[in-house]
Amino acid sequence: MTSRWWFYPALIAVSLVLVAAGVAALTVVLLWPNLPSLQVLTDYRPKIPLRVFSAEGELIGEFGEEKRAVVKIQEVPQVMKAAILAAEDDRFYQHGGVDYMGVVRAATANLRSQGRREGASTITMQVARTFFLTREKTFARKLSEVLLAFKIEANLTKDQILELYINQIFLGQRAYGFASAANVYFGKNLSDLTPAEAAMLAGLPQAPSRQNPFVNVKRAQERQRYVLRRMNDVGWLSTEQYRKALAEPLHLNPNQHEVFAFRADYVAEMARAAVVEQFGESAYVSGLRVHTTVRRKDQEAANAALRHGLLEYDRRHGYRGPEGFAELPADAEDVDDAVDEALQDREPLGDLVPAVVLEATPQKVKVALHRGDEVTITGEGLKFVARAIGDKNPDRAIRRGSIVRLQPGEKGAWSIAQLPKAEAALVSVDPANGAILSLAGGFDYNANKFNHVTQAWRQPGSSFKPFIYSAALEKGFTPATVLNDAPFVIDAAKTGGQLWEPKNYDGKFEGPMRLRTALTKSKNMVSIRLLQAIGPHYAQDYIQRFGFDPKMHPAYLTMALGAGSATPLQMAAAYSVFANGGYRVKPWFIERVEDNRGQTAYAAKPETAGVDAERVLDERNAFIMTTLMRDVVRYGTAAKAMSLGRNDLAGKTGTTNDHVDAWFCGFNGRMVGVAWVGFDTPGNLGNNETGGAAALPIWIAYAGKVLKGVPETEISAPSGVVTVAINPATGLRDPSPSNTPGRITEYFYQESQPPVGDDTSIARDGTRPTEEVKSQIF
């Protein structure tokens, strides 16, 4: 009897096992039919953000709650796969969803460990949990996870499962998937990661917040070393590679956000707004890809030209003083914290970096940057702020605690600069079809999100004169028509406001002159008399063909000086009519929109000059106006543009009353560019800050880069335009021999040729004017 003492305990144990097995079986029977469908895996549709691309296909913007870049398993480099498998599931390709050896190994490791516990979830189980389950720690949830793992393994290949994991897993910093995380943490593509970087990313799934290298570098590197050791243990990293990876310095992406190919923030925002308006809020999660017309070379040139031009304008008007002040403690150990606190809300704008002054003397200024780096500025770097060093006014003085901006120079040298108070805009379009090639809506989008290209309604000033001259050509005026550059007063009834006594910019009057000369010199008096002769209402109706809203340009004589309102983009579209020979093309910037499967959801159908665009201007008018504006560049207010060494450039400067707005609108046959400078709250830019001084240099810097090496565009007189020799003083036909000194040639409509003569008081129709006509136009 005593020899069978074990029987009953064994019976009880077996019974318990059978009961447990029965309960487990019953649970499986009950749970299996209720397991979710795998359609979400087999038809994987992650929340992919809206992405915006340049004409070359480079990423320039991304919008959405989740940063995600979906990649095919074939695109994942072997080192990344090895790091993931070593960290999470090195027997992934051997087990059937549950790694029993891994369970034993984890249990053993946990018994030995005094700290961190090791899990036994396979990648398949993590996919099941990520897509279908919560993280609650219950038996039913864990069993569901195991059952789902089996079901997943039965329906998907190993590569499909790993691809889902690589694209779906959360890795901190709003990054979902390893491709997005590579960009966020290191500013790299997956294919460019080193083993050390791959190991750090592979260590994130365990605790993406706690082991985030931006948050806790020490913990992140501990996990990184563990992953590297596992890679070495399983033979996926040689001993030499392992040692090299351990010694590799950590170089995180300093911006801590998605790195774009180049800055085109205003364009990206325009694309976001347009696509969301068209496709709704789902655009943020459905993986739409917006391909724009903006070209990298043009956009980078526009960014650089605008920023340099604004900074040069700012330097001409002197240093205004530090941005602010920070109280720095005497204890050196506490200075870093005080600097970080002072700079925490000040981001780099353009290439201007914020810094706090630690020490200031006339010979050198020592500053601290946000990350604790110290920089010493000397010599030329202090030239701009020399008067502020030692200034007795504490608000203007550069002293210990002053918050300043640094600008990098050549060979690593720094100089003290300041954020400009003025703003600017630069936009360029292809006149053949209106495609926007570049668009810089301000100095920096992060500082000012107001898009001055599309939203700034400003007075165009003299840059509007070509449209008045164009209207006059249709009324029988010619480039040789002589009008008087002389003062006069216009009563309030004709201006729509008050008594008006206009003047030329230089305050001088030169008497009778041809229209070609008047536009070249931007003579206000001639433009006013010209508008008076053709009639403001006629001109108001005429400018609609260029795309202007007549309501924004009241039919008063002030329209001759550009007293209405227009945006830089409107001006670019309007000048395109001259550049393309008389066709109206509408600016556009979205070439196509693709869904996440690469199917085209929208494709632009722009109208092209000479093909299907509407002709709104006689080609003879466009040709003659282009020759007039080429003279503006060659001899007139835009002569600085001749520094580019090209003969195909045309355009017009613009300066409004009290130097509030400065413009230059320039073009050739391939590009129309418009530059504007002014304050957000309209104010005086300063004496001598004309379109030629403030806006033209920006345009020149841009055009110099994008037109370099581009052949010149030639224009020839169209049918119906004749060349006639004239007397430059009278504008009348000159019958003298071709070698007669002073004799010049001019272009005319065939039906508007001047008569022969030398009378200096000739009206536009070639007849001697009456006293009434003289009073109107001379």
C-alpha positions in Angstrom: 0.0 0.0 0.0 2.8 2.4 0.9 4.5 1.7 -2.5 1.5 3.4 -4.2 1.5 6.6 -2.2 2.3 8.6 -5.3 -0.7 7.4 -7.3 -3.3 9.8 -6.0 -1.1 12.9 -6.2 -0.2 11.9 -9.7 -3.8 11.3 -10.6 -4.7 14.7 -9.2 -1.9 16.3 -11.2 -2.9 14.5 -14.4 -6.5 15.5 -13.8 -5.5 19.2 -13.4 -3.4 19.1 -16.6 -6.3 17.5 -18.4 -8.7 20.1 -17.0 -6.3 22.9 -18.0 -5.8 21.4 -21.4 -9.6 21.2 -21.7 -10.1 24.8 -20.6 -7.3 25.9 -23.0 -8.9 23.9 -25.8 -12.3 25.3 -25.0 -10.8 28.8 -24.9 -9.2 28.2 -28.3 -12.4 26.9 -29.7 -14.3 29.9 -28.4 -11.6 32.5 -29.4 -10.6 31.2 -32.9 -13.9 32.0 -34.6 -13.8 35.5 -33.1 -10.3 36.3 -34.2 -10.3 39.4 -36.5 -10.0 39.1 -40.2 -6.5 39.5 -41.6 -7.7 41.9 -44.4 -6.1 44.8 -42.7 -2.8 42.9 -43.2 -3.3 41.5 -46.6 -4.7 44.8 -47.8 -2.3 47.0 -45.8 -3.2 50.6 -45.8 -1.3 52.6 -43.2 -1.8 56.2 -42.3 0.6 57.7 -44.7 1.1 61.5 -44.5 0.5 63.9 -47.4 3.8 64.5 -49.1 4.8 67.3 -51.5 7.6 66.9 -54.1 9.6 69.1 -56.4 9.6 68.8 -60.2 12.5 66.4 -59.8 10.7 64.2 -57.3 12.5 65.4 -54.2 10.5 65.7 -50.9 9.9 69.3 -49.9 7.0 69.0 -47.5 5.1 66.5 -45.3 1.8 66.9 -43.5 0.0 64.4 -41.2 -0.2 63.1 -37.6 2.2 60.2 -38.3 5.5 60.4 -40.0 5.7 57.3 -42.1 7.5 56.1 -45.2 6.4 52.8 -46.5 9.1 50.6 -48.0 9.1 47.2 -49.7 11.1 44.4 -48.0 13.5 44.3 -51.0 14.4 48.0 -50.3 15.4 47.3 -46.7 19.2 46.9 -46.4 20.5 43.6 -44.9 22.1 45.5 -41.9 18.7 46.9 -40.9 17.0 43.5 -41.2 19.8 41.9 -39.1 19.6 44.6 -36.4 15.8 44.1 -36.1 15.9 40.4 -36.0 18.8 40.4 -33.5 17.0 42.7 -31.2 13.5 41.2 -31.4 13.5 37.7 -33.0 16.6 36.1 -34.3 14.8 32.8 -35.0 12.0 34.6 -37.0 12.6 32.6 -40.2 12.7 29.3 -38.3 9.6 29.3 -36.0 5.9 29.2 -36.8 4.8 32.2 -35.0 5.8 31.3 -31.4 9.4 30.7 -30.6 9.4 28.0 -27.9 13.2 28.2 -27.6 12.9 31.9 -27.2 10.4 31.5 -24.4 12.8 29.2 -22.5 15.7 31.5 -23.1 13.8 34.6 -21.9 12.6 32.8 -18.8 16.2 31.7 -18.0 17.5 35.2 -18.6 14.8 36.8 -16.4 15.6 34.4 -13.5 19.2 35.4 -13.7 18.6 39.1 -14.3 18.4 41.5 -11.4 17.0 44.3 -13.5 15.8 44.5 -17.1 13.4 41.7 -18.0 13.6 40.1 -21.4 10.4 39.3 -23.4 9.6 36.4 -25.7 7.2 38.0 -28.1 8.1 37.1 -31.7 7.9 39.7 -34.5 4.7 37.9 -35.7 3.2 38.3 -32.2 4.2 42.0 -32.2 2.5 42.4 -35.6 -0.7 40.8 -34.1 -0.6 43.1 -31.1 0.2 46.2 -33.1 -2.6 45.7 -35.6 -5.3 44.1 -33.5 -4.8 44.0 -29.8 -4.3 46.2 -26.7 -1.3 46.0 -24.4 -3.2 44.8 -21.4 -1.5 41.9 -19.6 -4.3 39.3 -19.4 -4.3 35.6 -20.2 -7.0 36.0 -22.8 -5.2 38.8 -24.6 -1.9 36.8 -24.6 -3.7 33.7 -25.9 -5.3 35.8 -28.6 -1.9 37.1 -29.5 -0.5 33.6 -29.9 -3.5 32.4 -31.9 -3.4 35.4 -34.1 0.3 34.8 -34.7 -0.5 31.3 -35.9 -3.2 32.6 -38.2 -0.9 35.3 -39.6 1.9 32.7 -40.2 -0.7 30.5 -42.0 -1.7 33.3 -44.4 1.3 35.5 -45.0 4.9 34.8 -46.0 7.7 35.6 -43.6 8.8 38.5 -45.8 5.3 39.9 -45.8 5.2 39.7 -42.0 8.6 41.4 -41.6 7.6 44.1 -44.1 4.5 44.9 -42.1 6.5 45.1 -38.9 9.2 47.4 -40.5 6.5 49.8 -41.8 4.0 49.9 -38.9 6.0 49.8 -35.6 6.1 53.1 -33.6 9.6 54.4 -33.0 9.1 57.7 -31.2 9.2 61.3 -32.4 5.9 60.6 -34.3 7.9 58.3 -36.5 6.2 55.1 -37.6 8.3 52.6 -39.5 12.1 52.3 -39.8 12.3 54.3 -43.0 10.7 57.4 -41.4 12.8 56.9 -38.2 16.0 56.8 -40.2 15.1 60.2 -41.5 13.9 61.7 -38.2 16.8 60.5 -36.0 19.7 60.6 -38.5 18.5 62.6 -41.5 19.3 59.6 -43.7 17.6 57.0 -46.0 17.6 53.4 -44.8 20.2 52.5 -47.4 22.7 54.9 -45.9 22.6 53.7 -42.3 25.7 52.4 -40.6 25.4 49.2 -38.4 25.6 51.4 -35.3 22.7 53.6 -36.5 20.7 50.5 -37.5 21.2 49.0 -34.1 20.0 52.2 -32.4 16.8 52.2 -34.4 16.3 48.5 -33.9 16.5 49.0 -30.1 13.6 51.6 -30.1 10.5 49.3 -30.4 11.1 48.0 -26.8 10.5 51.5 -25.3 10.3 54.2 -28.0 9.9 57.0 -25.5 12.2 55.9 -22.7 15.0 54.9 -25.1 14.6 57.8 -27.5 18.1 59.2 -28.1 16.8 62.8 -28.3 15.3 62.3 -24.8 17.9 60.0 -23.1 21.1 59.3 -25.0 22.5 57.1 -22.2 19.6 54.7 -22.3 19.5 54.7 -26.1 23.2 53.8 -26.3 22.8 51.0 -23.7 20.1 49.4 -25.8 22.2 50.0 -29.0 25.1 48.1 -27.4 22.8 45.2 -26.5 21.6 45.0 -30.1 25.1 45.2 -31.5 26.2 42.4 -29.2 23.2 40.2 -30.3 24.1 40.9 -33.9 27.7 39.7 -33.2 26.5 36.7 -31.2 24.3 35.3 -34.0 27.0 35.9 -36.6 25.4 38.8 -38.5 28.2 41.3 -37.5 31.9 40.3 -37.5 34.0 41.0 -34.5 35.8 43.8 -36.3 32.5 45.4 -37.4 31.2 45.0 -33.9 34.1 46.9 -32.4 34.0 49.6 -35.0 30.2 50.1 -34.4 30.8 50.4 -30.7 33.3 53.1 -31.2 31.3 55.1 -33.7 30.3 58.5 -32.5 26.6 59.3 -32.4 25.5 61.9 -34.9 21.8 62.6 -34.6 19.8 64.8 -37.0 20.3 68.3 -35.4 17.0 69.6 -36.6 15.1 66.7 -35.0 12.5 66.7 -37.7 12.0 65.5 -41.3 14.9 66.6 -43.5 13.7 67.9 -46.9 15.7 68.1 -50.0 15.6 71.9 -50.0 13.4 74.6 -48.4 10.2 75.4 -50.2 7.9 75.8 -47.2 5.6 78.3 -48.8 5.1 76.1 -51.8 4.5 73.0 -49.6 1.9 74.9 -47.6 0.1 76.0 -50.8 0.0 72.4 -52.0 -1.3 71.2 -48.6 -4.1 73.8 -48.7 -5.1 73.0 -52.3 -5.1 69.3 -51.9 -7.0 69.3 -48.6 -9.6 71.5 -50.2 -9.9 69.1 -53.1 -9.7 65.7 -51.2 -10.8 66.6 -47.7 -9.2 65.7 -44.3 -8.4 62.2 -45.5 -5.5 63.7 -47.5 -3.5 63.7 -44.3 -3.6 59.9 -43.8 -4.1 58.4 -47.3 -0.6 58.8 -48.6 -1.3 61.3 -51.4 1.8 62.4 -53.2 1.7 66.0 -54.7 4.2 66.7 -57.5 4.8 70.4 -58.0 6.4 72.4 -60.8 9.0 73.9 -58.5 12.5 73.2 -59.6 15.3 72.7 -57.1 17.8 75.0 -58.8 15.3 77.8 -59.2 14.0 77.5 -55.6 17.4 77.4 -54.0 18.4 80.4 -56.0 15.2 82.2 -55.0 15.7 81.5 -51.3 19.3 82.6 -51.4 18.6 85.8 -53.4 15.7 86.9 -51.3 17.5 86.4 -48.0 20.7 88.0 -49.1 18.8 90.9 -50.6 16.9 91.5 -47.4 20.0 91.2 -45.2 21.8 93.7 -47.4 18.9 96.1 -47.2 18.9 95.7 -43.4 22.6 96.4 -43.2 22.2 99.6 -45.1 20.0 100.9 -42.3 22.2 99.9 -39.3 22.0 97.7 -36.3 18.9 98.1 -34.1 20.2 96.3 -31.1 20.0 92.9 -29.5 16.8 90.8 -29.8 16.6 90.6 -26.0 18.5 90.0 -22.8 19.1 87.1 -20.5 20.2 87.3 -16.9 23.3 85.1 -16.7 24.4 83.7 -13.3 27.9 84.3 -12.0 28.4 80.6 -11.4 29.8 79.2 -14.7 28.2 75.8 -14.0 24.8 77.4 -14.2 25.4 79.4 -17.4 24.5 76.6 -19.8 21.1 76.2 -18.3 20.4 79.9 -18.5 21.5 80.0 -22.1 19.2 77.1 -23.0 16.3 78.7 -21.3 17.0 82.1 -23.1 17.2 80.4 -26.5 14.5 77.7 -26.1 11.9 79.7 -28.1 14.3 81.1 -30.6 14.9 79.0 -33.7 17.5 79.5 -36.4 15.8 81.5 -39.2 17.4 81.4 -42.6 21.0 81.0 -41.7 20.8 83.3 -38.7 21.5 81.4 -35.5 20.5 82.8 -32.0 23.2 83.1 -29.4 23.7 84.7 -26.0 26.7 87.0 -25.4 29.0 85.8 -22.6 31.6 88.5 -23.0 31.8 91.7 -25.2 34.7 94.0 -25.9 35.5 96.1 -29.0 38.0 93.5 -30.1 36.0 90.3 -29.6 32.5 89.0 -28.6 32.2 85.6 -27.1 28.8 83.9 -27.4 27.1 80.6 -26.4 24.8 78.7 -28.8 21.8 76.6 -27.8 23.7 73.3 -27.5 26.4 74.9 -25.3 29.0 75.5 -28.1 30.9 78.7 -27.7 31.9 81.0 -30.6 34.2 84.0 -30.6 33.6 86.8 -33.2 36.4 89.2 -34.1 37.4 91.6 -36.9 35.1 91.8 -39.8 32.5 89.8 -37.9 32.0 92.8 -35.6 31.9 95.5 -38.2 28.1 95.7 -38.5 27.6 96.1 -34.7 30.8 98.0 -33.8 28.8 101.0 -32.5 26.6 98.8 -30.3 29.6 97.4 -28.3 30.0 99.7 -25.4 26.9 101.7 -26.2 25.7 103.6 -23.1 22.1 102.8 -23.9 21.5 99.4 -22.3 18.7 98.6 -24.7 21.0 98.9 -27.7 24.3 97.7 -26.2 25.8 94.4 -26.9 26.9 93.2 -23.5 26.9 90.1 -21.3 23.4 88.5 -21.6 22.5 90.1 -25.0 20.6 87.8 -27.3 22.0 88.2 -30.8 22.0 86.5 -34.2 25.1 85.0 -35.8 25.5 84.5 -39.6 28.0 81.9 -40.9 30.6 83.1 -43.4 33.3 81.6 -45.5 35.8 79.2 -43.9 33.7 78.8 -40.7 33.9 82.5 -39.7 30.9 84.1 -37.9 29.6 87.6 -37.9 26.9 89.3 -35.8 23.8 90.1 -37.9 20.1 90.7 -37.2 16.7 89.5 -38.4 15.4 92.0 -41.0 12.2 93.9 -40.2 11.3 94.3 -43.8 9.9 91.4 -45.9 10.2 90.3 -49.5 8.8 88.1 -52.1 10.2 86.4 -55.2 8.3 84.3 -57.7 9.2 83.0 -61.1 7.1 81.4 -63.8 7.5 79.8 -67.2 5.8 82.2 -69.5 5.0 79.4 -72.0 2.4 77.8 -69.7 2.4 79.6 -66.3 4.2 76.9 -64.4 5.6 78.3 -61.1 9.4 77.6 -61.1 10.2 79.1 -57.7 8.3 80.8 -55.0 9.8 82.4 -51.9 7.0 84.1 -49.9 9.1 85.7 -47.2 12.4 85.7 -45.4 11.6 82.5 -43.4 8.3 80.6 -43.2 8.9 79.7 -39.6 9.1 83.4 -38.7 6.3 84.6 -40.9 3.8 82.2 -42.5 2.2 85.0 -44.5 2.8 84.3 -48.1 3.7 87.6 -49.7 3.7 86.2 -53.2 0.0 85.2 -53.1 -1.4 87.2 -50.2 0.3 90.6 -50.2 -1.9 93.1 -52.1 0.4 96.1 -52.6 0.7 99.1 -54.9 2.7 98.1 -58.0 4.0 101.6 -58.6 5.9 102.2 -61.8 6.0 98.4 -62.6 2.4 98.9 -63.7 3.3 101.5 -66.3 3.9 98.9 -69.1 0.2 98.0 -69.1 -0.8 101.7 -69.6 1.8 101.9 -72.4 0.4 98.7 -74.0 -3.1 100.2 -73.9 -1.8 103.3 -75.6 -0.3 101.4 -78.5 -3.8 100.1 -79.3 -5.1 103.7 -79.3 -2.6 104.7 -82.0 0.3 105.9 -79.8 3.8 104.7 -80.8 7.2 104.5 -79.0 8.1 107.6 -81.0 5.1 109.7 -79.8 6.4 112.8 -78.0 4.7 113.9 -74.7 5.8 116.5 -72.3 7.5 115.8 -69.1 6.3 118.9 -67.3 4.6 119.6 -64.0 0.8 120.1 -63.6 -1.9 120.0 -60.9 -4.9 117.7 -61.2 -8.0 118.5 -59.2 -9.7 116.1 -56.8 -12.5 115.2 -59.2 -10.1 113.6 -61.6 -8.1 111.7 -58.9 -11.0 110.3 -56.9 -9.5 111.9 -53.7 -7.8 115.2 -53.2 -5.8 117.7 -55.1 -2.9 115.9 -56.8 0.4 117.4 -57.8 2.5 114.5 -58.9 6.3 114.6 -59.4 8.9 112.5 -61.0 11.1 110.4 -58.6 14.1 112.7 -59.0 12.0 115.9 -58.9 13.3 116.9 -62.3 11.3 117.6 -65.5 13.0 117.2 -68.9 10.3 118.5 -71.3 9.0 116.8 -74.5 10.3 113.3 -75.0 9.5 110.1 -76.8 7.5 107.4 -75.0 10.4 105.0 -75.3 12.6 107.4 -73.5 9.9 108.1 -70.9 9.4 104.5 -70.0 13.2 103.9 -69.9 13.5 106.8 -67.4 10.2 105.9 -65.7 8.8 109.5 -66.1 5.7 109.9 -64.1 4.4 113.0 -65.9 4.5 111.3 -69.3 2.6 108.3 -67.9 -0.1 110.4 -66.4 -0.5 112.4 -69.6 -0.6 109.2 -71.6 -3.4 107.8 -69.4 -5.2 111.1 -69.6 -5.1 110.9 -73.4 -6.4 107.3 -73.7 -8.9 107.6 -70.9 -8.7 105.9 -67.4 -11.9 103.9 -68.1 -10.5 102.5 -71.3 -7.3 101.5 -69.4 -9.2 100.0 -66.6 -11.1 97.8 -69.0 -7.9 97.0 -71.0 -5.9 95.7 -68.1 -8.3 92.8 -67.6 -6.7 91.0 -70.5 -3.6 90.7 -68.3 -5.6 89.1 -65.4 -6.0 92.2 -63.3 -9.3 92.8 -61.4 -10.5 96.3 -62.5 -12.0 96.9 -59.1 -8.5 96.8 -57.6 -7.4 99.6 -60.1 -9.8 102.5 -59.9 -10.3 104.5 -63.1 -8.4 107.6 -62.0 -5.2 109.1 -63.3 -3.3 107.7 -60.3 -3.6 104.4 -62.1 -0.8 105.6 -64.3 1.6 105.4 -61.3 0.4 102.0 -60.1 -1.8 103.2 -57.3 -4.1 100.2 -57.4 -3.3 96.8 -55.8 -1.8 93.6 -57.1 0.1 90.6 -55.7 3.5 89.5 -57.0 2.0 86.4 -58.5 -0.5 88.5 -60.4 2.3 90.7 -61.7 4.2 87.6 -62.8 1.2 86.3 -64.7 0.6 89.8 -66.3 4.2 90.1 -67.5 4.0 86.6 -69.0 1.7 88.0 -71.6 4.5 90.2 -72.9 7.1 87.4 -72.6 5.2 84.8 -74.5 4.0 87.0 -77.4 0.5 87.9 -76.2 -1.1 84.8 -74.6 -2.8 84.7 -71.2 -1.5 81.8 -69.1 -2.6 81.1 -65.6 0.0 80.4 -62.9 -0.2 76.8 -61.6 2.1 74.7 -59.4 0.6 71.2 -59.0 1.5 69.0 -61.9 -0.2 65.9 -60.5 -1.5 64.1 -57.4 -0.9 60.4 -56.9 -2.6 58.1 -54.4 -0.5 55.7 -52.2 -0.6 53.1 -55.0 0.9 55.4 -57.6 -2.3 56.0 -59.5 -3.0 59.5 -60.7 -5.8 61.2 -58.8 -5.3 64.5 -60.5 -3.3 65.8 -63.4 -2.9 69.4 -64.5 -3.9 70.5 -67.9 -2.2 73.8 -68.4 -2.9 75.9 -71.4 0.2 76.7 -73.5 1.0 79.9 -75.4 0.7 79.4 -79.1 -1.3 76.1 -78.6 -4.5 76.4 -76.7 -4.0 79.5 -74.5 -6.2 82.5 -75.3 -4.5 85.3 -77.2 -5.3 88.5 -75.3 -2.7 90.8 -76.9 -1.7 91.6 -80.4 1.7 90.0 -81.0 2.9 93.3 -82.4 2.0 95.0 -79.1 3.8 92.3 -77.1 6.9 92.6 -79.3 7.1 96.4 -79.2 6.5 96.5 -75.4 9.3 93.9 -75.0 11.7 96.2 -76.9 10.6 99.1 -74.7 11.3 97.1 -71.5 14.6 95.8 -72.9 15.7 99.5 -73.1 14.7 99.8 -69.4 17.3 97.2 -68.6 19.9 98.4 -71.1 19.8 102.1 -70.4 17.2 102.9 -67.8 16.3 102.3 -64.1 17.2 98.6 -64.3 20.6 99.0 -66.0 22.2 97.1 -63.1 20.8 93.9 -64.7 23.2 94.3 -67.6 25.8 93.0 -65.1 24.5 89.6 -66.1 25.9 90.0 -69.6 22.7 89.2 -71.4 20.9 91.1 -74.1 17.6 89.3 -73.8 16.4 90.7 -70.5 13.5 93.1 -70.2 11.5 94.5 -67.3 10.4 97.4 -65.2 11.2 98.8 -61.8 8.5 100.1 -59.5 8.6 102.4 -56.5 5.5 103.7 -54.8 5.0 107.0 -52.9 7.1 107.5 -49.8 9.2 104.4 -50.8 6.6 102.0 -49.3 6.9 99.3 -52.0 9.9 98.4 -54.2 9.4 96.1 -57.2 11.2 94.7 -60.2 9.4 92.6 -62.8 11.8 91.1 -65.3 11.7 88.5 -68.0 13.1 86.9 -71.1 11.5 84.2 -73.3 12.0 81.4 -70.7 11.4 83.0 -67.4 9.3 85.8 -65.8 10.5 86.8 -62.3 9.0 89.3 -59.9 10.7 90.6 -56.8 9.0 92.8 -54.1 10.3 94.4 -50.9 8.3 96.2 -48.2 7.1 96.1 -44.6 4.1 94.0 -43.6 2.6 97.1 -42.1 3.2 99.6 -45.0 5.9 102.1 -44.1 8.8 104.0 -45.6 11.7 101.7 -46.7 14.1 104.6 -46.5 15.4 107.3 -48.8 16.8 106.0 -52.1 15.2 102.5 -51.5 13.7 102.3 -54.9 12.8 99.3 -57.0 16.2 99.5 -58.6 18.0 99.6 -55.2 16.0 97.2 -53.1 14.2 94.7 -55.4 16.3 94.6 -58.5 19.4 93.1 -56.7 17.3 90.2 -55.5 16.1 89.6 -59.1 19.6 89.8 -60.5 21.0 87.4 -57.9 18.2 84.9 -58.8 18.4 85.3 -62.6 22.2 85.1 -62.5 22.0 81.6 -61.2 19.0 80.2 -63.1 20.0 81.7 -66.5 23.6 80.8 -66.3 24.6 78.9 -69.4 21.0 79.2 -70.8 21.1 80.5 -74.4 19.6 83.9 -75.0 16.1 84.1 -76.4 15.9 86.1 -79.6 12.8 88.0 -80.7 12.0 89.2 -84.2 9.5 91.7 -85.4 6.2 89.9 -86.3 4.2 90.6 -89.5 2.6 94.0 -89.4 5.5 95.7 -87.6 7.8 98.0 -89.6 11.1 99.7 -88.9 11.2 103.4 -89.7 13.9 105.9 -89.4 12.9 108.8 -87.2 14.2 112.1 -85.8 14.8 111.4 -82.1 13.7 114.9 -81.1 10.4 114.9 -82.9 9.6 111.2 -83.4 8.7 111.9 -87.0 9.9 110.0 -90.0 13.4 111.2 -91.1 13.9 111.0 -94.8 17.6 111.8 -94.6 20.3 109.3 -95.7 20.9 106.3 -93.3 24.3 107.6 -92.4 23.0 110.9 -91.2 24.2 111.6 -87.6 21.5 111.4 -84.9 19.1 109.5 -87.1 17.6 106.4 -85.3 15.1 103.6 -86.2 11.9 102.7 -84.3 9.3 100.0 -84.5 5.7 100.9 -85.5 2.5 99.2 -86.4 2.3 99.3 -90.1 -0.9 101.4 -89.9 0.6 103.8 -87.3 3.8 105.0 -89.0 4.7 108.7 -88.3 4.6 111.3 -91.1 7.6 113.0 -92.5 8.5 116.2 -90.7 10.4 117.9 -88.0 7.7 119.8 -86.0 8.3 119.2 -82.3 4.7 119.8 -81.4 3.2 116.8 -83.1 0.2 114.9 -81.6 0.0 111.1 -81.6 -1.9 111.0 -84.9 0.9 113.1 -86.6 -1.2 116.3 -86.9 -0.5 119.6 -85.3 -2.6 119.6 -82.2 -5.2 122.1 -81.2 -4.8 124.2 -78.1 -7.3 121.9 -76.4 -5.3 118.8 -77.2 -2.1 120.5 -76.2 -3.6 121.2 -72.8 -4.4 117.5 -72.4 -1.3 115.8 -73.5 1.6 118.2 -73.7 
